[in-house]
Amino acid sequence: MATTTETTRQRVPASERRDALVEAAIHEFAQTGYHGTPVDRIARQVGVAQPYVFSLFGSKRELFLQAVERCFQHVGDLLADAAASFDPAATT
């Protein structure tokens, strides 16, 4: 008797997909720049179709701006962590 295993797809919330797409966009834009990065390549990295990316972001430019904003957040967090752990007495 053969048994079949059904694979059920779990729906990923749009907020998680947006986050994954922004992270993939950061990587891709860093590698090949804005003009050298097709949105389809970013979509494939996350496992979604290109039209879905546009439904979440509206345009490639908006995705790029979200990626830049995320990078600013990362840099700001790093600077805040460095400032919090800075000991001025250790430098004199």
N, CA, C and O atoms as CSV, one atom per row, in Angstrom:
chain,resi,resn,atom,element,x,y,z
A,1,MET,N,N,0.835,-1.173,0.000
A,1,MET,CA,C,0.000,0.000,0.000
A,1,MET,C,C,0.886,1.244,0.000
A,1,MET,O,O,1.716,1.430,0.889
A,2,ALA,N,N,0.703,2.060,-0.975
A,2,ALA,CA,C,1.515,3.266,-1.096
A,2,ALA,C,C,0.874,4.399,-0.312
A,2,ALA,O,O,-0.346,4.564,-0.292
A,3,THR,N,N,1.723,5.161,0.322
A,3,THR,CA,C,1.218,6.329,1.048
A,3,THR,C,C,1.665,7.577,0.309
A,3,THR,O,O,2.768,7.642,-0.234
A,4,THR,N,N,0.814,8.531,0.303
A,4,THR,CA,C,1.170,9.805,-0.324
A,4,THR,C,C,1.339,10.850,0.763
A,4,THR,O,O,0.577,10.921,1.727
A,5,THR,N,N,2.346,11.636,0.569
A,5,THR,CA,C,2.600,12.722,1.511
A,5,THR,C,C,2.199,14.017,0.838
A,5,THR,O,O,2.755,14.394,-0.194
A,6,GLU,N,N,1.262,14.672,1.408
A,6,GLU,CA,C,0.842,15.953,0.866
A,6,GLU,C,C,1.706,17.050,1.455
A,6,GLU,O,O,1.939,17.118,2.662
A,7,THR,N,N,2.164,17.894,0.571
A,7,THR,CA,C,2.910,19.060,1.051
A,7,THR,C,C,1.966,20.245,0.997
A,7,THR,O,O,1.398,20.576,-0.044
A,8,THR,N,N,1.822,20.857,2.129
A,8,THR,CA,C,0.940,22.018,2.189
A,8,THR,C,C,1.796,23.269,2.211
A,8,THR,O,O,2.779,23.375,2.944
A,9,ARG,N,N,1.392,24.187,1.399
A,9,ARG,CA,C,2.086,25.466,1.352
A,9,ARG,C,C,1.565,26.357,2.448
A,9,ARG,O,O,0.357,26.527,2.615
A,10,GLN,N,N,2.488,26.923,3.192
A,10,GLN,CA,C,2.069,27.884,4.203
A,10,GLN,C,C,2.145,29.275,3.598
A,10,GLN,O,O,3.116,29.636,2.934
A,11,ARG,N,N,1.126,30.019,3.838
A,11,ARG,CA,C,1.078,31.388,3.322
A,11,ARG,C,C,1.983,32.266,4.177
A,11,ARG,O,O,1.875,32.287,5.403
A,12,VAL,N,N,2.860,32.978,3.518
A,12,VAL,CA,C,3.778,33.884,4.208
A,12,VAL,C,C,3.146,35.273,4.202
A,12,VAL,O,O,2.739,35.762,3.148
A,13,PRO,N,N,3.060,35.911,5.365
A,13,PRO,CA,C,2.470,37.254,5.421
A,13,PRO,C,C,3.229,38.242,4.530
A,13,PRO,O,O,4.444,38.138,4.360
A,14,ALA,N,N,2.498,39.189,3.975
A,14,ALA,CA,C,3.094,40.187,3.082
A,14,ALA,C,C,4.222,40.953,3.770
A,14,ALA,O,O,5.206,41.315,3.125
A,15,SER,N,N,4.089,41.203,5.069
A,15,SER,CA,C,5.142,41.940,5.778
A,15,SER,C,C,6.459,41.157,5.789
A,15,SER,O,O,7.535,41.745,5.683
A,16,GLU,N,N,6.369,39.836,5.918
A,16,GLU,CA,C,7.575,39.004,5.884
A,16,GLU,C,C,8.158,38.958,4.481
A,16,GLU,O,O,9.376,38.981,4.310
A,17,ARG,N,N,7.290,38.893,3.472
A,17,ARG,CA,C,7.760,38.907,2.082
A,17,ARG,C,C,8.438,40.240,1.772
A,17,ARG,O,O,9.482,40.270,1.121
A,18,ARG,N,N,7.844,41.348,2.239
A,18,ARG,CA,C,8.453,42.665,2.024
A,18,ARG,C,C,9.854,42.698,2.630
A,18,ARG,O,O,10.805,43.160,1.999
A,19,ASP,N,N,9.968,42.208,3.845
A,19,ASP,CA,C,11.251,42.196,4.541
A,19,ASP,C,C,12.271,41.360,3.775
A,19,ASP,O,O,13.410,41.787,3.587
A,20,ALA,N,N,11.870,40.175,3.334
A,20,ALA,CA,C,12.769,39.304,2.583
A,20,ALA,C,C,13.175,39.942,1.257
A,20,ALA,O,O,14.327,39.827,0.839
A,21,LEU,N,N,12.238,40.611,0.600
A,21,LEU,CA,C,12.548,41.266,-0.664
A,21,LEU,C,C,13.513,42.431,-0.465
A,21,LEU,O,O,14.410,42.634,-1.283
A,22,VAL,N,N,13.342,43.189,0.599
A,22,VAL,CA,C,14.270,44.294,0.871
A,22,VAL,C,C,15.672,43.755,1.139
A,22,VAL,O,O,16.651,44.308,0.638
A,23,GLU,N,N,15.776,42.696,1.913
A,23,GLU,CA,C,17.096,42.106,2.184
A,23,GLU,C,C,17.739,41.571,0.913
A,23,GLU,O,O,18.935,41.762,0.693
A,24,ALA,N,N,16.953,40.905,0.077
A,24,ALA,CA,C,17.479,40.406,-1.202
A,24,ALA,C,C,17.870,41.568,-2.106
A,24,ALA,O,O,18.878,41.500,-2.810
A,25,ALA,N,N,17.080,42.628,-2.089
A,25,ALA,CA,C,17.379,43.807,-2.906
A,25,ALA,C,C,18.692,44.453,-2.474
A,25,ALA,O,O,19.483,44.875,-3.318
A,26,ILE,N,N,18.927,44.532,-1.182
A,26,ILE,CA,C,20.194,45.097,-0.689
A,26,ILE,C,C,21.358,44.331,-1.280
A,26,ILE,O,O,22.308,44.925,-1.791
A,27,HIS,N,N,21.284,43.020,-1.211
A,27,HIS,CA,C,22.360,42.172,-1.735
A,27,HIS,C,C,22.532,42.374,-3.242
A,27,HIS,O,O,23.648,42.569,-3.723
A,28,GLU,N,N,21.434,42.327,-3.974
A,28,GLU,CA,C,21.511,42.437,-5.434
A,28,GLU,C,C,21.961,43.822,-5.879
A,28,GLU,O,O,22.817,43.935,-6.756
A,29,PHE,N,N,21.406,44.867,-5.299
A,29,PHE,CA,C,21.809,46.218,-5.688
A,29,PHE,C,C,23.274,46.467,-5.339
A,29,PHE,O,O,23.968,47.179,-6.065
A,30,ALA,N,N,23.746,45.899,-4.252
A,30,ALA,CA,C,25.157,46.050,-3.878
A,30,ALA,C,C,26.065,45.368,-4.902
A,30,ALA,O,O,27.170,45.840,-5.169
A,31,GLN,N,N,25.598,44.265,-5.468
A,31,GLN,CA,C,26.408,43.513,-6.429
A,31,GLN,C,C,26.423,44.149,-7.816
A,31,GLN,O,O,27.480,44.258,-8.438
A,32,THR,N,N,25.252,44.569,-8.303
A,32,THR,CA,C,25.161,44.996,-9.703
A,32,THR,C,C,24.553,46.381,-9.902
A,32,THR,O,O,24.310,46.785,-11.039
A,33,GLY,N,N,24.306,47.111,-8.823
A,33,GLY,CA,C,23.788,48.466,-8.946
A,33,GLY,C,C,22.320,48.518,-9.317
A,33,GLY,O,O,21.692,47.494,-9.587
A,34,TYR,N,N,21.789,49.720,-9.326
A,34,TYR,CA,C,20.368,49.920,-9.608
A,34,TYR,C,C,20.021,49.492,-11.030
A,34,TYR,O,O,19.099,48.703,-11.237
A,35,HIS,N,N,20.751,50.005,-11.994
A,35,HIS,CA,C,20.428,49.730,-13.394
A,35,HIS,C,C,20.771,48.304,-13.806
A,35,HIS,O,O,20.162,47.773,-14.734
A,36,GLY,N,N,21.721,47.681,-13.146
A,36,GLY,CA,C,22.123,46.319,-13.505
A,36,GLY,C,C,21.357,45.229,-12.789
A,36,GLY,O,O,21.639,44.046,-12.979
A,37,THR,N,N,20.400,45.606,-11.977
A,37,THR,CA,C,19.653,44.627,-11.194
A,37,THR,C,C,18.209,44.551,-11.663
A,37,THR,O,O,17.436,45.479,-11.421
A,38,PRO,N,N,17.830,43.470,-12.325
A,38,PRO,CA,C,16.425,43.310,-12.691
A,38,PRO,C,C,15.588,42.882,-11.480
A,38,PRO,O,O,16.033,42.085,-10.655
A,39,VAL,N,N,14.399,43.411,-11.391
A,39,VAL,CA,C,13.510,43.074,-10.277
A,39,VAL,C,C,13.203,41.577,-10.272
A,39,VAL,O,O,13.006,40.980,-9.213
A,40,ASP,N,N,13.165,40.981,-11.455
A,40,ASP,CA,C,12.885,39.544,-11.538
A,40,ASP,C,C,13.917,38.724,-10.769
A,40,ASP,O,O,13.568,37.713,-10.159
A,41,ARG,N,N,15.174,39.139,-10.788
A,41,ARG,CA,C,16.220,38.405,-10.067
A,41,ARG,C,C,15.994,38.487,-8.557
A,41,ARG,O,O,16.196,37.505,-7.844
A,42,ILE,N,N,15.583,39.639,-8.079
A,42,ILE,CA,C,15.282,39.794,-6.657
A,42,ILE,C,C,14.085,38.923,-6.291
A,42,ILE,O,O,14.091,38.244,-5.264
A,43,ALA,N,N,13.068,38.949,-7.134
A,43,ALA,CA,C,11.866,38.146,-6.887
A,43,ALA,C,C,12.200,36.659,-6.823
A,43,ALA,O,O,11.730,35.951,-5.933
A,44,ARG,N,N,13.013,36.187,-7.767
A,44,ARG,CA,C,13.379,34.760,-7.778
A,44,ARG,C,C,14.139,34.361,-6.521
A,44,ARG,O,O,13.964,33.247,-6.027
A,45,GLN,N,N,14.974,35.239,-5.999
A,45,GLN,CA,C,15.715,34.931,-4.765
A,45,GLN,C,C,14.773,34.640,-3.610
A,45,GLN,O,O,15.064,33.803,-2.756
A,46,VAL,N,N,13.659,35.326,-3.588
A,46,VAL,CA,C,12.700,35.183,-2.488
A,46,VAL,C,C,11.634,34.134,-2.812
A,46,VAL,O,O,10.907,33.684,-1.927
A,47,GLY,N,N,11.549,33.753,-4.085
A,47,GLY,CA,C,10.581,32.740,-4.472
A,47,GLY,C,C,9.196,33.287,-4.775
A,47,GLY,O,O,8.186,32.621,-4.550
A,48,VAL,N,N,9.164,34.506,-5.288
A,48,VAL,CA,C,7.884,35.113,-5.669
A,48,VAL,C,C,7.976,35.564,-7.122
A,48,VAL,O,O,9.061,35.608,-7.702
A,49,ALA,N,N,6.846,35.891,-7.693
A,49,ALA,CA,C,6.800,36.391,-9.068
A,49,ALA,C,C,7.060,37.899,-9.081
A,49,ALA,O,O,6.771,38.610,-8.119
A,50,GLN,N,N,7.610,38.356,-10.195
A,50,GLN,CA,C,7.912,39.780,-10.328
A,50,GLN,C,C,6.682,40.668,-10.119
A,50,GLN,O,O,6.799,41.696,-9.451
A,51,PRO,N,N,5.509,40.321,-10.658
A,51,PRO,CA,C,4.344,41.188,-10.420
A,51,PRO,C,C,4.007,41.351,-8.934
A,51,PRO,O,O,3.493,42.391,-8.524
A,52,TYR,N,N,4.296,40.325,-8.130
A,52,TYR,CA,C,4.042,40.428,-6.700
A,52,TYR,C,C,4.930,41.492,-6.065
A,52,TYR,O,O,4.494,42.219,-5.173
A,53,VAL,N,N,6.170,41.582,-6.525
A,53,VAL,CA,C,7.081,42.612,-6.014
A,53,VAL,C,C,6.493,43.991,-6.281
A,53,VAL,O,O,6.500,44.861,-5.410
A,54,PHE,N,N,5.983,44.180,-7.497
A,54,PHE,CA,C,5.404,45.474,-7.840
A,54,PHE,C,C,4.110,45.741,-7.089
A,54,PHE,O,O,3.759,46.895,-6.844
A,55,SER,N,N,3.400,44.682,-6.722
A,55,SER,CA,C,2.182,44.906,-5.932
A,55,SER,C,C,2.527,45.355,-4.515
A,55,SER,O,O,1.742,46.058,-3.879
A,56,LEU,N,N,3.703,44.951,-4.016
A,56,LEU,CA,C,4.123,45.353,-2.670
A,56,LEU,C,C,4.819,46.708,-2.648
A,56,LEU,O,O,4.657,47.474,-1.698
A,57,PHE,N,N,5.592,47.009,-3.688
A,57,PHE,CA,C,6.411,48.220,-3.676
A,57,PHE,C,C,5.999,49.267,-4.708
A,57,PHE,O,O,6.354,50.437,-4.572
A,58,GLY,N,N,5.267,48.869,-5.720
A,58,GLY,CA,C,4.832,49.819,-6.727
A,58,GLY,C,C,5.807,50.024,-7.865
A,58,GLY,O,O,5.396,50.140,-9.020
A,59,SER,N,N,7.102,50.072,-7.555
A,59,SER,CA,C,8.108,50.297,-8.589
A,59,SER,C,C,9.466,49.802,-8.108
A,59,SER,O,O,9.681,49.571,-6.918
A,60,LYS,N,N,10.369,49.646,-9.060
A,60,LYS,CA,C,11.744,49.274,-8.723
A,60,LYS,C,C,12.385,50.373,-7.870
A,60,LYS,O,O,13.134,50.093,-6.934
A,61,ARG,N,N,12.079,51.618,-8.210
A,61,ARG,CA,C,12.632,52.753,-7.453
A,61,ARG,C,C,12.222,52.686,-5.987
A,61,ARG,O,O,13.045,52.917,-5.102
A,62,GLU,N,N,10.951,52.371,-5.724
A,62,GLU,CA,C,10.477,52.290,-4.341
A,62,GLU,C,C,11.163,51.148,-3.589
A,62,GLU,O,O,11.502,51.291,-2.415
A,63,LEU,N,N,11.365,50.030,-4.258
A,63,LEU,CA,C,12.099,48.914,-3.639
A,63,LEU,C,C,13.524,49.346,-3.319
A,63,LEU,O,O,14.037,49.054,-2.238
A,64,PHE,N,N,14.158,50.038,-4.250
A,64,PHE,CA,C,15.511,50.533,-4.029
A,64,PHE,C,C,15.565,51.487,-2.844
A,64,PHE,O,O,16.459,51.391,-2.003
A,65,LEU,N,N,14.602,52.409,-2.777
A,65,LEU,CA,C,14.576,53.361,-1.664
A,65,LEU,C,C,14.362,52.652,-0.325
A,65,LEU,O,O,14.945,53.049,0.684
A,66,GLN,N,N,13.546,51.626,-0.308
A,66,GLN,CA,C,13.361,50.847,0.924
A,66,GLN,C,C,14.654,50.132,1.312
A,66,GLN,O,O,14.978,50.024,2.495
A,67,ALA,N,N,15.391,49.644,0.312
A,67,ALA,CA,C,16.674,48.987,0.585
A,67,ALA,C,C,17.675,49.988,1.154
A,67,ALA,O,O,18.399,49.679,2.101
A,68,VAL,N,N,17.714,51.187,0.577
A,68,VAL,CA,C,18.611,52.233,1.086
A,68,VAL,C,C,18.228,52.606,2.514
A,68,VAL,O,O,19.096,52.752,3.374
A,69,GLU,N,N,16.940,52.757,2.763
A,69,GLU,CA,C,16.472,53.091,4.116
A,69,GLU,C,C,16.893,52.018,5.112
A,69,GLU,O,O,17.324,52.334,6.221
A,70,ARG,N,N,16.771,50.741,4.719
A,70,ARG,CA,C,17.187,49.643,5.611
A,70,ARG,C,C,18.681,49.731,5.897
A,70,ARG,O,O,19.113,49.477,7.021
A,71,CYS,N,N,19.471,50.089,4.892
A,71,CYS,CA,C,20.915,50.238,5.106
A,71,CYS,C,C,21.206,51.375,6.078
A,71,CYS,O,O,22.074,51.249,6.941
A,72,PHE,N,N,20.481,52.486,5.939
A,72,PHE,CA,C,20.639,53.590,6.886
A,72,PHE,C,C,20.291,53.137,8.301
A,72,PHE,O,O,20.963,53.516,9.260
A,73,GLN,N,N,19.255,52.335,8.431
A,73,GLN,CA,C,18.875,51.813,9.749
A,73,GLN,C,C,19.987,50.952,10.331
A,73,GLN,O,O,20.311,51.065,11.513
A,74,HIS,N,N,20.572,50.089,9.498
A,74,HIS,CA,C,21.669,49.223,9.963
A,74,HIS,C,C,22.857,50.062,10.432
A,74,HIS,O,O,23.427,49.804,11.492
A,75,VAL,N,N,23.223,51.059,9.643
A,75,VAL,CA,C,24.354,51.919,10.008
A,75,VAL,C,C,24.033,52.701,11.287
A,75,VAL,O,O,24.883,52.829,12.168
A,76,GLY,N,N,22.823,53.215,11.383
A,76,GLY,CA,C,22.422,53.939,12.594
A,76,GLY,C,C,22.477,53.052,13.827
A,76,GLY,O,O,22.915,53.488,14.891
A,77,ASP,N,N,22.031,51.802,13.684
A,77,ASP,CA,C,22.089,50.865,14.807
A,77,ASP,C,C,23.532,50.579,15.215
A,77,ASP,O,O,23.840,50.517,16.406
A,78,LEU,N,N,24.409,50.405,14.239
A,78,LEU,CA,C,25.824,50.157,14.538
A,78,LEU,C,C,26.450,51.340,15.266
A,78,LEU,O,O,27.197,51.162,16.228
A,79,LEU,N,N,26.143,52.544,14.802
A,79,LEU,CA,C,26.677,53.734,15.457
A,79,LEU,C,C,26.131,53.892,16.873
A,79,LEU,O,O,26.867,54.278,17.781
A,80,ALA,N,N,24.858,53.601,17.064
A,80,ALA,CA,C,24.260,53.696,18.400
A,80,ALA,C,C,24.886,52.681,19.348
A,80,ALA,O,O,25.155,52.988,20.509
A,81,ASP,N,N,25.114,51.471,18.846
A,81,ASP,CA,C,25.757,50.441,19.678
A,81,ASP,C,C,27.181,50.854,20.045
A,81,ASP,O,O,27.611,50.673,21.184
A,82,ALA,N,N,27.912,51.409,19.072
A,82,ALA,CA,C,29.281,51.852,19.341
A,82,ALA,C,C,29.291,52.995,20.346
A,82,ALA,O,O,30.145,53.034,21.232
A,83,ALA,N,N,28.367,53.909,20.219
A,83,ALA,CA,C,28.290,55.040,21.151
A,83,ALA,C,C,27.942,54.559,22.564
A,83,ALA,O,O,28.480,55.060,23.552
A,84,ALA,N,N,27.044,53.590,22.643
A,84,ALA,CA,C,26.634,53.084,23.956
A,84,ALA,C,C,27.778,52.357,24.665
A,84,ALA,O,O,27.856,52.361,25.893
A,85,SER,N,N,28.647,51.746,23.899
A,85,SER,CA,C,29.725,50.989,24.546
A,85,SER,C,C,31.034,51.801,24.636
A,85,SER,O,O,32.047,51.291,25.115
A,86,PHE,N,N,31.010,53.041,24.184
A,86,PHE,CA,C,32.200,53.870,24.198
A,86,PHE,C,C,32.551,54.283,25.618
A,86,PHE,O,O,31.696,54.742,26.375
A,87,ASP,N,N,33.809,54.115,25.963
A,87,ASP,CA,C,34.296,54.520,27.288
A,87,ASP,C,C,35.394,55.568,27.059
A,87,ASP,O,O,36.513,55.223,26.680
A,88,PRO,N,N,35.071,56.849,27.291
A,88,PRO,CA,C,36.061,57.892,27.039
A,88,PRO,C,C,37.305,57.760,27.918
A,88,PRO,O,O,38.385,58.206,27.530
A,89,ALA,N,N,37.167,57.159,29.083
A,89,ALA,CA,C,38.316,56.985,29.976
A,89,ALA,C,C,39.333,56.012,29.380
A,89,ALA,O,O,40.520,56.081,29.700
A,90,ALA,N,N,38.875,55.112,28.523
A,90,ALA,CA,C,39.763,54.119,27.929
A,90,ALA,C,C,40.643,54.721,26.842
A,90,ALA,O,O,41.623,54.099,26.434
A,91,THR,N,N,40.315,55.914,26.367
A,91,THR,CA,C,41.094,56.537,25.289
A,91,THR,C,C,42.152,57.499,25.801
A,91,THR,O,O,42.966,57.978,25.011
A,92,THR,N,N,42.172,57.797,27.086
A,92,THR,CA,C,43.154,58.752,27.601
A,92,THR,C,C,44.312,58.069,28.224
A,92,THR,O,O,45.232,58.729,28.708
